[in-house]
């Protein structure tokens, strides 16, 4: 029983592979953020707002 506990403890508390897991988490969060940004930009309200802002900048119209 003690040997089994030691194996489980070594398996889950080992630092080996920790950086790989960190990279996977960072990539997953980045992909999630990119997906949310894509959904927001494809919204008609956001597109119209962005278009108005760009037109104001190009025309030199102050706010």
N, CA, C, O and CB atoms as a CASP TS submission, in Angstrom:
PFRMAT TS
TARGET T0000
AUTHOR 0000-0000-0000
METHOD Language model
MODEL 1
PARENT N/A
ATOM      1  N   UNK     1       0.827  -1.196   0.000  1.00  0.00           N
ATOM      2  CA  UNK     1       0.000   0.000   0.000  1.00  0.00           C
ATOM      3  C   UNK     1       0.868   1.256   0.000  1.00  0.00           C
ATOM      4  O   UNK     1       0.564   2.231  -0.687  1.00  0.00           O
ATOM      5  CB  UNK     1      -0.939   0.000   1.210  1.00  0.00           C
ATOM      6  N   UNK     2       1.943   1.223   0.770  1.00  0.00           N
ATOM      7  CA  UNK     2       2.826   2.382   0.842  1.00  0.00           C
ATOM      8  C   UNK     2       3.525   2.609  -0.499  1.00  0.00           C
ATOM      9  O   UNK     2       3.705   3.750  -0.922  1.00  0.00           O
ATOM     10  CB  UNK     2       3.864   2.199   1.964  1.00  0.00           C
ATOM     11  N   UNK     3       3.913   1.532  -1.158  1.00  0.00           N
ATOM     12  CA  UNK     3       4.560   1.636  -2.459  1.00  0.00           C
ATOM     13  C   UNK     3       3.616   2.276  -3.476  1.00  0.00           C
ATOM     14  O   UNK     3       4.043   3.107  -4.277  1.00  0.00           O
ATOM     15  CB  UNK     3       5.015   0.248  -2.947  1.00  0.00           C
ATOM     16  N   UNK     4       2.362   1.904  -3.451  1.00  0.00           N
ATOM     17  CA  UNK     4       1.364   2.475  -4.348  1.00  0.00           C
ATOM     18  C   UNK     4       1.219   3.971  -4.115  1.00  0.00           C
ATOM     19  O   UNK     4       1.158   4.748  -5.068  1.00  0.00           O
ATOM     20  CB  UNK     4       0.014   1.780  -4.162  1.00  0.00           C
ATOM     21  N   UNK     5       1.165   4.377  -2.855  1.00  0.00           N
ATOM     22  CA  UNK     5       1.063   5.805  -2.517  1.00  0.00           C
ATOM     23  C   UNK     5       2.266   6.580  -3.021  1.00  0.00           C
ATOM     24  O   UNK     5       2.127   7.688  -3.540  1.00  0.00           O
ATOM     25  CB  UNK     5       0.927   5.989  -1.005  1.00  0.00           C
ATOM     26  N   UNK     6       3.430   6.007  -2.870  1.00  0.00           N
ATOM     27  CA  UNK     6       4.653   6.670  -3.324  1.00  0.00           C
ATOM     28  C   UNK     6       4.642   6.844  -4.844  1.00  0.00           C
ATOM     29  O   UNK     6       5.046   7.886  -5.360  1.00  0.00           O
ATOM     30  CB  UNK     6       5.896   5.866  -2.889  1.00  0.00           C
ATOM     31  N   UNK     7       4.187   5.839  -5.537  1.00  0.00           N
ATOM     32  CA  UNK     7       4.110   5.944  -6.998  1.00  0.00           C
ATOM     33  C   UNK     7       3.137   7.037  -7.429  1.00  0.00           C
ATOM     34  O   UNK     7       3.436   7.830  -8.322  1.00  0.00           O
ATOM     35  CB  UNK     7       3.689   4.605  -7.604  1.00  0.00           C
ATOM     36  N   UNK     8       1.986   7.069  -6.795  1.00  0.00           N
ATOM     37  CA  UNK     8       0.987   8.097  -7.117  1.00  0.00           C
ATOM     38  C   UNK     8       1.540   9.480  -6.780  1.00  0.00           C
ATOM     39  O   UNK     8       1.380  10.424  -7.553  1.00  0.00           O
ATOM     40  CB  UNK     8      -0.340   7.841  -6.345  1.00  0.00           C
ATOM     41  N   UNK     9       2.178   9.590  -5.645  1.00  0.00           N
ATOM     42  CA  UNK     9       2.751  10.867  -5.214  1.00  0.00           C
ATOM     43  C   UNK     9       3.814  11.344  -6.201  1.00  0.00           C
ATOM     44  O   UNK     9       3.836  12.518  -6.572  1.00  0.00           O
ATOM     45  CB  UNK     9       3.356  10.738  -3.803  1.00  0.00           C
ATOM     46  N   UNK    10       4.685  10.449  -6.622  1.00  0.00           N
ATOM     47  CA  UNK    10       5.724  10.815  -7.582  1.00  0.00           C
ATOM     48  C   UNK    10       5.111  11.205  -8.924  1.00  0.00           C
ATOM     49  O   UNK    10       5.591  12.117  -9.597  1.00  0.00           O
ATOM     50  CB  UNK    10       6.715   9.657  -7.769  1.00  0.00           C
ATOM     51  N   UNK    11       4.071  10.518  -9.292  1.00  0.00           N
ATOM     52  CA  UNK    11       3.447  10.764 -10.601  1.00  0.00           C
ATOM     53  C   UNK    11       2.794  12.142 -10.671  1.00  0.00           C
ATOM     54  O   UNK    11       2.935  12.848 -11.670  1.00  0.00           O
ATOM     55  CB  UNK    11       2.406   9.686 -10.899  1.00  0.00           C
ATOM     56  N   UNK    12       2.080  12.522  -9.614  1.00  0.00           N
ATOM     57  CA  UNK    12       1.318  13.763  -9.637  1.00  0.00           C
ATOM     58  C   UNK    12       2.085  14.972  -9.122  1.00  0.00           C
ATOM     59  O   UNK    12       1.734  16.100  -9.467  1.00  0.00           O
ATOM     60  CB  UNK    12       0.083  13.595  -8.836  1.00  0.00           C
ATOM     61  N   UNK    13       3.093  14.783  -8.330  1.00  0.00           N
ATOM     62  CA  UNK    13       3.828  15.916  -7.768  1.00  0.00           C
ATOM     63  C   UNK    13       5.184  16.118  -8.428  1.00  0.00           C
ATOM     64  O   UNK    13       5.975  16.946  -7.976  1.00  0.00           O
ATOM     65  CB  UNK    13       4.014  15.724  -6.284  1.00  0.00           C
ATOM     66  N   UNK    14       5.455  15.390  -9.465  1.00  0.00           N
ATOM     67  CA  UNK    14       6.714  15.528 -10.180  1.00  0.00           C
ATOM     68  C   UNK    14       6.703  16.809 -11.008  1.00  0.00           C
ATOM     69  O   UNK    14       5.675  17.173 -11.579  1.00  0.00           O
ATOM     70  CB  UNK    14       6.967  14.301 -11.080  1.00  0.00           C
ATOM     71  N   UNK    15       7.833  17.484 -11.073  1.00  0.00           N
ATOM     72  CA  UNK    15       7.961  18.700 -11.884  1.00  0.00           C
ATOM     73  C   UNK    15       8.213  18.360 -13.352  1.00  0.00           C
ATOM     74  O   UNK    15       8.175  19.236 -14.216  1.00  0.00           O
ATOM     75  CB  UNK    15       9.098  19.586 -11.347  1.00  0.00           C
ATOM     76  N   UNK    16       8.463  17.118 -13.615  1.00  0.00           N
ATOM     77  CA  UNK    16       8.757  16.679 -14.965  1.00  0.00           C
ATOM     78  C   UNK    16       7.541  16.880 -15.866  1.00  0.00           C
ATOM     79  O   UNK    16       6.450  16.399 -15.559  1.00  0.00           O
ATOM     80  CB  UNK    16       9.193  15.209 -14.967  1.00  0.00           C
ATOM     81  N   UNK    17       7.728  17.582 -16.963  1.00  0.00           N
ATOM     82  CA  UNK    17       6.625  17.849 -17.877  1.00  0.00           C
ATOM     83  C   UNK    17       5.805  19.070 -17.516  1.00  0.00           C
ATOM     84  O   UNK    17       4.836  19.387 -18.205  1.00  0.00           O
ATOM     85  CB  UNK    17       5.735  16.671 -17.934  1.00  0.00           C
ATOM     86  N   UNK    18       6.175  19.763 -16.444  1.00  0.00           N
ATOM     87  CA  UNK    18       5.400  20.923 -16.004  1.00  0.00           C
ATOM     88  C   UNK    18       5.437  22.043 -17.035  1.00  0.00           C
ATOM     89  O   UNK    18       4.426  22.707 -17.262  1.00  0.00           O
ATOM     90  CB  UNK    18       5.922  21.432 -14.666  1.00  0.00           C
ATOM     91  N   UNK    19       6.583  22.261 -17.658  1.00  0.00           N
ATOM     92  CA  UNK    19       6.660  23.347 -18.640  1.00  0.00           C
ATOM     93  C   UNK    19       5.793  23.044 -19.856  1.00  0.00           C
ATOM     94  O   UNK    19       5.230  23.961 -20.453  1.00  0.00           O
ATOM     95  CB  UNK    19       8.115  23.577 -19.075  1.00  0.00           C
ATOM     96  N   UNK    20       5.679  21.796 -20.225  1.00  0.00           N
ATOM     97  CA  UNK    20       4.825  21.422 -21.354  1.00  0.00           C
ATOM     98  C   UNK    20       3.369  21.741 -21.043  1.00  0.00           C
ATOM     99  O   UNK    20       2.650  22.263 -21.895  1.00  0.00           O
ATOM    100  CB  UNK    20       4.984  19.925 -21.688  1.00  0.00           C
ATOM    101  N   UNK    21       2.939  21.435 -19.844  1.00  0.00           N
ATOM    102  CA  UNK    21       1.564  21.730 -19.435  1.00  0.00           C
ATOM    103  C   UNK    21       1.336  23.236 -19.428  1.00  0.00           C
ATOM    104  O   UNK    21       0.276  23.706 -19.842  1.00  0.00           O
ATOM    105  CB  UNK    21       1.264  21.131 -18.039  1.00  0.00           C
ATOM    106  N   UNK    22       2.322  23.992 -18.962  1.00  0.00           N
ATOM    107  CA  UNK    22       2.190  25.447 -18.952  1.00  0.00           C
ATOM    108  C   UNK    22       2.040  25.981 -20.373  1.00  0.00           C
ATOM    109  O   UNK    22       1.216  26.863 -20.618  1.00  0.00           O
ATOM    110  CB  UNK    22       3.404  26.096 -18.265  1.00  0.00           C
ATOM    111  N   UNK    23       2.822  25.461 -21.302  1.00  0.00           N
ATOM    112  CA  UNK    23       2.708  25.895 -22.694  1.00  0.00           C
ATOM    113  C   UNK    23       1.335  25.552 -23.263  1.00  0.00           C
ATOM    114  O   UNK    23       0.745  26.354 -23.986  1.00  0.00           O
ATOM    115  CB  UNK    23       3.808  25.251 -23.548  1.00  0.00           C
ATOM    116  N   UNK    24       0.835  24.392 -22.947  1.00  0.00           N
ATOM    117  CA  UNK    24      -0.489  23.986 -23.434  1.00  0.00           C
ATOM    118  C   UNK    24      -1.561  24.920 -22.894  1.00  0.00           C
ATOM    119  O   UNK    24      -2.468  25.312 -23.628  1.00  0.00           O
ATOM    120  CB  UNK    24      -0.798  22.530 -23.027  1.00  0.00           C
ATOM    121  N   UNK    25      -1.465  25.278 -21.630  1.00  0.00           N
ATOM    122  CA  UNK    25      -2.440  26.196 -21.026  1.00  0.00           C
ATOM    123  C   UNK    25      -2.361  27.564 -21.691  1.00  0.00           C
ATOM    124  O   UNK    25      -3.391  28.163 -21.998  1.00  0.00           O
ATOM    125  CB  UNK    25      -2.199  26.328 -19.503  1.00  0.00           C
ATOM    126  N   UNK    26      -1.150  28.062 -21.916  1.00  0.00           N
ATOM    127  CA  UNK    26      -0.982  29.369 -22.560  1.00  0.00           C
ATOM    128  C   UNK    26      -1.562  29.354 -23.972  1.00  0.00           C
ATOM    129  O   UNK    26      -2.239  30.300 -24.374  1.00  0.00           O
ATOM    130  CB  UNK    26       0.508  29.763 -22.603  1.00  0.00           C
ATOM    131  N   UNK    27      -1.304  28.299 -24.718  1.00  0.00           N
ATOM    132  CA  UNK    27      -1.838  28.194 -26.079  1.00  0.00           C
ATOM    133  C   UNK    27      -3.363  28.115 -26.052  1.00  0.00           C
ATOM    134  O   UNK    27      -4.030  28.735 -26.881  1.00  0.00           O
ATOM    135  CB  UNK    27      -1.252  26.960 -26.800  1.00  0.00           C
ATOM    136  N   UNK    28      -3.917  27.360 -25.109  1.00  0.00           N
ATOM    137  CA  UNK    28      -5.372  27.234 -25.010  1.00  0.00           C
ATOM    138  C   UNK    28      -6.016  28.573 -24.669  1.00  0.00           C
ATOM    139  O   UNK    28      -7.047  28.927 -25.241  1.00  0.00           O
ATOM    140  CB  UNK    28      -5.748  26.186 -23.956  1.00  0.00           C
ATOM    141  N   UNK    29      -5.421  29.316 -23.746  1.00  0.00           N
ATOM    142  CA  UNK    29      -5.957  30.630 -23.379  1.00  0.00           C
ATOM    143  C   UNK    29      -5.854  31.587 -24.568  1.00  0.00           C
ATOM    144  O   UNK    29      -6.773  32.365 -24.822  1.00  0.00           O
ATOM    145  CB  UNK    29      -5.203  31.208 -22.150  1.00  0.00           C
ATOM    146  N   UNK    30      -4.748  31.530 -25.287  1.00  0.00           N
ATOM    147  CA  UNK    30      -4.597  32.369 -26.477  1.00  0.00           C
ATOM    148  C   UNK    30      -5.639  32.049 -27.538  1.00  0.00           C
ATOM    149  O   UNK    30      -6.205  32.953 -28.152  1.00  0.00           O
ATOM    150  CB  UNK    30      -3.208  32.203 -27.061  1.00  0.00           C
ATOM    151  N   UNK    31      -5.890  30.771 -27.751  1.00  0.00           N
ATOM    152  CA  UNK    31      -6.901  30.360 -28.731  1.00  0.00           C
ATOM    153  C   UNK    31      -8.295  30.797 -28.290  1.00  0.00           C
ATOM    154  O   UNK    31      -9.102  31.223 -29.115  1.00  0.00           O
ATOM    155  CB  UNK    31      -6.866  28.834 -28.934  1.00  0.00           C
ATOM    156  N   UNK    32      -8.576  30.694 -27.004  1.00  0.00           N
ATOM    157  CA  UNK    32      -9.866  31.135 -26.477  1.00  0.00           C
ATOM    158  C   UNK    32     -10.039  32.640 -26.677  1.00  0.00           C
ATOM    159  O   UNK    32     -11.097  33.099 -27.107  1.00  0.00           O
ATOM    160  CB  UNK    32      -9.992  30.776 -24.984  1.00  0.00           C
ATOM    161  N   UNK    33      -8.995  33.398 -26.362  1.00  0.00           N
ATOM    162  CA  UNK    33      -9.043  34.850 -26.534  1.00  0.00           C
ATOM    163  C   UNK    33      -9.242  35.214 -28.008  1.00  0.00           C
ATOM    164  O   UNK    33     -10.031  36.104 -28.326  1.00  0.00           O
ATOM    165  CB  UNK    33      -7.752  35.498 -25.993  1.00  0.00           C
ATOM    166  N   UNK    34      -8.535  34.535 -28.899  1.00  0.00           N
ATOM    167  CA  UNK    34      -8.678  34.791 -30.339  1.00  0.00           C
ATOM    168  C   UNK    34     -10.101  34.480 -30.801  1.00  0.00           C
ATOM    169  O   UNK    34     -10.664  35.216 -31.612  1.00  0.00           O
ATOM    170  CB  UNK    34      -7.660  33.949 -31.145  1.00  0.00           C
ATOM    171  N   UNK    35     -10.678  33.406 -30.295  1.00  0.00           N
ATOM    172  CA  UNK    35     -12.050  33.056 -30.650  1.00  0.00           C
ATOM    173  C   UNK    35     -13.051  34.094 -30.176  1.00  0.00           C
ATOM    174  O   UNK    35     -13.971  34.460 -30.908  1.00  0.00           O
ATOM    175  CB  UNK    35     -12.407  31.710 -30.073  1.00  0.00           C
ATOM    176  N   UNK    36     -12.869  34.569 -28.947  1.00  0.00           N
ATOM    177  CA  UNK    36     -13.762  35.608 -28.422  1.00  0.00           C
ATOM    178  C   UNK    36     -13.624  36.903 -29.220  1.00  0.00           C
ATOM    179  O   UNK    36     -14.617  37.577 -29.497  1.00  0.00           O
ATOM    180  CB  UNK    36     -13.464  35.870 -26.935  1.00  0.00           C
ATOM    181  N   UNK    37     -12.400  37.244 -29.584  1.00  0.00           N
ATOM    182  CA  UNK    37     -12.163  38.445 -30.382  1.00  0.00           C
ATOM    183  C   UNK    37     -12.816  38.316 -31.757  1.00  0.00           C
ATOM    184  O   UNK    37     -13.399  39.277 -32.259  1.00  0.00           O
ATOM    185  CB  UNK    37     -10.654  38.703 -30.531  1.00  0.00           C
ATOM    186  N   UNK    38     -12.723  37.157 -32.356  1.00  0.00           N
ATOM    187  CA  UNK    38     -13.336  36.912 -33.660  1.00  0.00           C
ATOM    188  C   UNK    38     -14.855  37.047 -33.585  1.00  0.00           C
ATOM    189  O   UNK    38     -15.472  37.646 -34.466  1.00  0.00           O
ATOM    190  CB  UNK    38     -12.956  35.519 -34.176  1.00  0.00           C
ATOM    191  N   UNK    39     -15.451  36.495 -32.543  1.00  0.00           N
ATOM    192  CA  UNK    39     -16.903  36.598 -32.371  1.00  0.00           C
ATOM    193  C   UNK    39     -17.305  38.056 -32.176  1.00  0.00           C
ATOM    194  O   UNK    39     -18.300  38.509 -32.740  1.00  0.00           O
ATOM    195  CB  UNK    39     -17.377  35.744 -31.170  1.00  0.00           C
ATOM    196  N   UNK    40     -16.532  38.789 -31.378  1.00  0.00           N
ATOM    197  CA  UNK    40     -16.851  40.197 -31.124  1.00  0.00           C
ATOM    198  C   UNK    40     -16.728  41.032 -32.395  1.00  0.00           C
ATOM    199  O   UNK    40     -17.579  41.880 -32.663  1.00  0.00           O
ATOM    200  CB  UNK    40     -15.932  40.764 -30.037  1.00  0.00           C
ATOM    201  N   UNK    41     -15.688  40.802 -33.171  1.00  0.00           N
ATOM    202  CA  UNK    41     -15.477  41.594 -34.388  1.00  0.00           C
ATOM    203  C   UNK    41     -16.527  41.274 -35.447  1.00  0.00           C
ATOM    204  O   UNK    41     -16.874  42.144 -36.247  1.00  0.00           O
ATOM    205  CB  UNK    41     -14.072  41.343 -34.952  1.00  0.00           C
ATOM    206  N   UNK    42     -17.029  40.070 -35.468  1.00  0.00           N
ATOM    207  CA  UNK    42     -18.052  39.701 -36.450  1.00  0.00           C
ATOM    208  C   UNK    42     -19.447  40.192 -36.072  1.00  0.00           C
ATOM    209  O   UNK    42     -20.393  40.021 -36.841  1.00  0.00           O
ATOM    210  CB  UNK    42     -18.078  38.203 -36.620  1.00  0.00           C
ATOM    211  N   UNK    43     -19.579  40.791 -34.911  1.00  0.00           N
ATOM    212  CA  UNK    43     -20.858  41.346 -34.488  1.00  0.00           C
ATOM    213  C   UNK    43     -21.177  42.588 -35.328  1.00  0.00           C
ATOM    214  O   UNK    43     -20.308  43.443 -35.500  1.00  0.00           O
ATOM    215  CB  UNK    43     -20.834  41.694 -32.970  1.00  0.00           C
ATOM    216  N   UNK    44     -22.388  42.706 -35.850  1.00  0.00           N
ATOM    217  CA  UNK    44     -22.735  43.873 -36.678  1.00  0.00           C
ATOM    218  C   UNK    44     -22.567  45.205 -35.940  1.00  0.00           C
ATOM    219  O   UNK    44     -22.127  46.189 -36.535  1.00  0.00           O
ATOM    220  CB  UNK    44     -24.169  43.748 -37.164  1.00  0.00           C
ATOM    221  N   UNK    45     -22.909  45.243 -34.669  1.00  0.00           N
ATOM    222  CA  UNK    45     -22.763  46.482 -33.900  1.00  0.00           C
ATOM    223  C   UNK    45     -21.305  46.905 -33.796  1.00  0.00           C
ATOM    224  O   UNK    45     -20.980  48.082 -33.955  1.00  0.00           O
ATOM    225  CB  UNK    45     -23.354  46.312 -32.502  1.00  0.00           C
ATOM    226  N   UNK    46     -20.440  45.956 -33.533  1.00  0.00           N
ATOM    227  CA  UNK    46     -19.010  46.247 -33.413  1.00  0.00           C
ATOM    228  C   UNK    46     -18.445  46.664 -34.764  1.00  0.00           C
ATOM    229  O   UNK    46     -17.637  47.590 -34.837  1.00  0.00           O
ATOM    230  CB  UNK    46     -18.246  45.021 -32.867  1.00  0.00           C
ATOM    231  N   UNK    47     -18.861  45.993 -35.833  1.00  0.00           N
ATOM    232  CA  UNK    47     -18.374  46.350 -37.167  1.00  0.00           C
ATOM    233  C   UNK    47     -18.762  47.781 -37.529  1.00  0.00           C
ATOM    234  O   UNK    47     -17.953  48.532 -38.074  1.00  0.00           O
ATOM    235  CB  UNK    47     -18.926  45.376 -38.217  1.00  0.00           C
ATOM    236  N   UNK    48     -20.001  48.151 -37.222  1.00  0.00           N
ATOM    237  CA  UNK    48     -20.450  49.509 -37.526  1.00  0.00           C
ATOM    238  C   UNK    48     -19.684  50.528 -36.691  1.00  0.00           C
ATOM    239  O   UNK    48     -19.289  51.579 -37.197  1.00  0.00           O
ATOM    240  CB  UNK    48     -21.961  49.646 -37.278  1.00  0.00           C
ATOM    241  N   UNK    49     -19.477  50.224 -35.432  1.00  0.00           N
ATOM    242  CA  UNK    49     -18.727  51.128 -34.560  1.00  0.00           C
ATOM    243  C   UNK    49     -17.293  51.307 -35.049  1.00  0.00           C
ATOM    244  O   UNK    49     -16.778  52.425 -35.080  1.00  0.00           O
ATOM    245  CB  UNK    49     -18.726  50.601 -33.122  1.00  0.00           C
ATOM    246  N   UNK    50     -16.654  50.210 -35.430  1.00  0.00           N
ATOM    247  CA  UNK    50     -15.289  50.293 -35.957  1.00  0.00           C
ATOM    248  C   UNK    50     -15.249  51.083 -37.264  1.00  0.00           C
ATOM    249  O   UNK    50     -14.337  51.879 -37.484  1.00  0.00           O
ATOM    250  CB  UNK    50     -14.715  48.886 -36.177  1.00  0.00           C
ATOM    251  N   UNK    51     -16.228  50.863 -38.118  1.00  0.00           N
ATOM    252  CA  UNK    51     -16.271  51.585 -39.388  1.00  0.00           C
ATOM    253  C   UNK    51     -16.424  53.083 -39.139  1.00  0.00           C
ATOM    254  O   UNK    51     -15.760  53.886 -39.794  1.00  0.00           O
ATOM    255  CB  UNK    51     -17.426  51.065 -40.269  1.00  0.00           C
ATOM    256  N   UNK    52     -17.286  53.470 -38.206  1.00  0.00           N
ATOM    257  CA  UNK    52     -17.469  54.886 -37.884  1.00  0.00           C
ATOM    258  C   UNK    52     -16.183  55.498 -37.343  1.00  0.00           C
ATOM    259  O   UNK    52     -15.826  56.621 -37.698  1.00  0.00           O
ATOM    260  CB  UNK    52     -18.599  55.059 -36.866  1.00  0.00           C
ATOM    261  N   UNK    53     -15.490  54.757 -36.483  1.00  0.00           N
ATOM    262  CA  UNK    53     -14.235  55.260 -35.918  1.00  0.00           C
ATOM    263  C   UNK    53     -13.185  55.470 -37.005  1.00  0.00           C
ATOM    264  O   UNK    53     -12.492  56.487 -37.021  1.00  0.00           O
ATOM    265  CB  UNK    53     -13.702  54.292 -34.855  1.00  0.00           C
ATOM    266  N   UNK    54     -13.073  54.505 -37.906  1.00  0.00           N
ATOM    267  CA  UNK    54     -12.083  54.610 -38.985  1.00  0.00           C
ATOM    268  C   UNK    54     -12.427  55.785 -39.895  1.00  0.00           C
ATOM    269  O   UNK    54     -11.539  56.537 -40.300  1.00  0.00           O
ATOM    270  CB  UNK    54     -12.018  53.294 -39.804  1.00  0.00           C
ATOM    271  N   UNK    55     -13.704  55.947 -40.217  1.00  0.00           N
ATOM    272  CA  UNK    55     -14.111  57.067 -41.068  1.00  0.00           C
ATOM    273  C   UNK    55     -13.822  58.403 -40.400  1.00  0.00           C
ATOM    274  O   UNK    55     -13.387  59.343 -41.064  1.00  0.00           O
ATOM    275  CB  UNK    55     -15.598  56.965 -41.407  1.00  0.00           C
ATOM    276  N   UNK    56     -14.057  58.499 -39.095  1.00  0.00           N
ATOM    277  CA  UNK    56     -13.763  59.733 -38.367  1.00  0.00           C
ATOM    278  C   UNK    56     -12.275  60.056 -38.416  1.00  0.00           C
ATOM    279  O   UNK    56     -11.888  61.209 -38.607  1.00  0.00           O
ATOM    280  CB  UNK    56     -14.227  59.619 -36.913  1.00  0.00           C
ATOM    281  N   UNK    57     -11.454  59.041 -38.246  1.00  0.00           N
ATOM    282  CA  UNK    57     -10.005  59.255 -38.275  1.00  0.00           C
ATOM    283  C   UNK    57      -9.561  59.677 -39.672  1.00  0.00           C
ATOM    284  O   UNK    57      -8.760  60.601 -39.816  1.00  0.00           O
ATOM    285  CB  UNK    57      -9.256  57.977 -37.838  1.00  0.00           C
ATOM    286  N   UNK    58     -10.072  59.012 -40.694  1.00  0.00           N
ATOM    287  CA  UNK    58      -9.675  59.334 -42.063  1.00  0.00           C
ATOM    288  C   UNK    58     -10.165  60.714 -42.504  1.00  0.00           C
ATOM    289  O   UNK    58      -9.475  61.416 -43.243  1.00  0.00           O
ATOM    290  CB  UNK    58     -10.202  58.279 -43.014  1.00  0.00           C
ATOM    291  N   UNK    59     -11.347  61.094 -42.053  1.00  0.00           N
ATOM    292  CA  UNK    59     -11.903  62.399 -42.424  1.00  0.00           C
ATOM    293  C   UNK    59     -11.391  63.524 -41.531  1.00  0.00           C
ATOM    294  O   UNK    59     -11.578  64.699 -41.845  1.00  0.00           O
ATOM    295  CB  UNK    59     -13.418  62.353 -42.365  1.00  0.00           C
ATOM    296  N   UNK    60     -10.761  63.179 -40.444  1.00  0.00           N
ATOM    297  CA  UNK    60     -10.274  64.197 -39.512  1.00  0.00           C
ATOM    298  C   UNK    60     -11.380  64.812 -38.690  1.00  0.00           C
ATOM    299  O   UNK    60     -11.229  65.916 -38.167  1.00  0.00           O
ATOM    300  CB  UNK    60      -9.552  65.278 -40.257  1.00  0.00           C
ATOM    301  N   UNK    61     -12.492  64.111 -38.572  1.00  0.00           N
ATOM    302  CA  UNK    61     -13.622  64.605 -37.801  1.00  0.00           C
ATOM    303  C   UNK    61     -13.355  64.405 -36.316  1.00  0.00           C
ATOM    304  O   UNK    61     -13.106  63.282 -35.875  1.00  0.00           O
ATOM    305  CB  UNK    61     -14.927  63.896 -38.220  1.00  0.00           C
ATOM    306  N   UNK    62     -13.404  65.501 -35.530  1.00  0.00           N
ATOM    307  CA  UNK    62     -13.186  65.321 -34.082  1.00  0.00           C
ATOM    308  C   UNK    62     -14.401  64.678 -33.432  1.00  0.00           C
ATOM    309  O   UNK    62     -15.505  64.723 -33.975  1.00  0.00           O
ATOM    310  CB  UNK    62     -12.880  66.675 -33.402  1.00  0.00           C
ATOM    311  N   UNK    63     -14.199  64.106 -32.314  1.00  0.00           N
ATOM    312  CA  UNK    63     -15.306  63.467 -31.585  1.00  0.00           C
ATOM    313  C   UNK    63     -16.228  64.459 -30.991  1.00  0.00           C
ATOM    314  O   UNK    63     -17.208  64.084 -30.348  1.00  0.00           O
ATOM    315  CB  UNK    63     -14.794  62.576 -30.507  1.00  0.00           C
TER
END
